[in-house]
Amino acid sequence: MPTPDKPRNGTKVRLMYDLFHQKGGATLAELNKATGWTAFSYINDVQNIAARYGGTPHWAGEGQARRFWIKK
C-alpha cells in the first residue's frame, strides 16, 4: 500500500505537518500550543515527517523561538 502524501486529517501528525509546511515554519512555542504538549524540541518529529511524506527538514534558533520547517 503506498504511503499517502499527507498524514490523516484530524491527527497531531497532520497538525505538525501543516505547521512545518507553512511559510516560515513554526516555533517551538507555537508547536507546543497547537499540540498541547510541553516538548523541548521537535527535531525528531520534523525529521520523521519529512522522511515519511517528503521534503527536507530544517530547524534554527534556540529555546522557545527555535523554528522548524520542511522544504519540498
C-alpha positions as CSV (number, residue, x, y, z in Angstrom):
1,M,0.0,0.0,0.0
2,P,1.5,3.3,-1.0
3,T,2.2,6.0,1.6
4,P,-0.2,8.9,1.3
5,D,1.3,12.3,0.5
6,K,-0.1,13.8,3.7
7,P,-1.0,12.5,7.2
8,R,-4.6,11.8,8.0
9,N,-6.8,14.9,8.8
10,G,-7.5,15.5,12.5
11,T,-4.3,13.9,13.8
12,K,-1.4,15.6,15.7
13,V,0.9,14.4,13.0
14,R,-1.2,16.3,10.4
15,L,-1.3,19.3,12.6
16,M,2.5,19.3,12.8
17,Y,2.8,18.6,9.1
18,D,0.7,21.7,8.3
19,L,2.7,23.9,10.7
20,F,6.1,22.6,9.4
21,H,5.0,23.4,5.8
22,Q,3.5,26.9,6.4
23,K,5.7,29.8,5.2
24,G,8.3,30.3,7.9
25,G,7.5,27.1,9.6
26,A,6.6,27.1,13.3
27,T,8.4,27.9,16.6
28,L,8.7,25.6,19.5
29,A,6.2,27.7,21.4
30,E,3.7,27.6,18.5
31,L,4.0,23.8,18.2
32,N,3.6,23.3,21.9
33,K,0.5,25.5,22.0
34,A,-1.0,23.8,18.9
35,T,-0.4,20.2,20.1
36,G,-0.9,20.7,23.9
37,W,2.5,19.1,24.5
38,T,5.4,20.5,26.6
39,A,8.1,19.3,24.3
40,F,11.6,20.9,24.4
41,S,12.3,20.0,20.8
42,Y,10.6,18.8,17.6
43,I,13.7,17.7,15.7
44,N,12.7,14.0,15.7
45,D,9.2,14.9,14.6
46,V,10.3,17.2,11.7
47,Q,12.8,14.6,10.6
48,N,10.3,11.7,10.7
49,I,7.5,13.7,8.9
50,A,9.9,14.8,6.2
51,A,11.2,11.3,5.7
52,R,7.8,9.8,5.5
53,Y,6.0,12.4,3.4
54,G,8.9,14.0,1.5
55,G,10.9,17.2,1.9
56,T,14.0,18.3,3.7
57,P,13.8,19.1,7.5
58,H,15.2,22.3,8.8
59,W,15.5,24.0,12.2
60,A,17.2,27.1,13.6
61,G,17.4,29.1,16.7
62,E,17.2,28.2,20.4
63,G,14.7,27.9,23.2
64,Q,11.0,28.7,22.6
65,A,11.9,30.7,19.5
66,R,13.6,27.7,17.8
67,R,11.9,27.4,14.4
68,F,11.1,24.1,12.5
69,W,10.1,23.8,8.8
70,I,10.1,21.4,5.9
71,K,11.0,22.3,2.3
72,K,9.7,20.2,-0.5
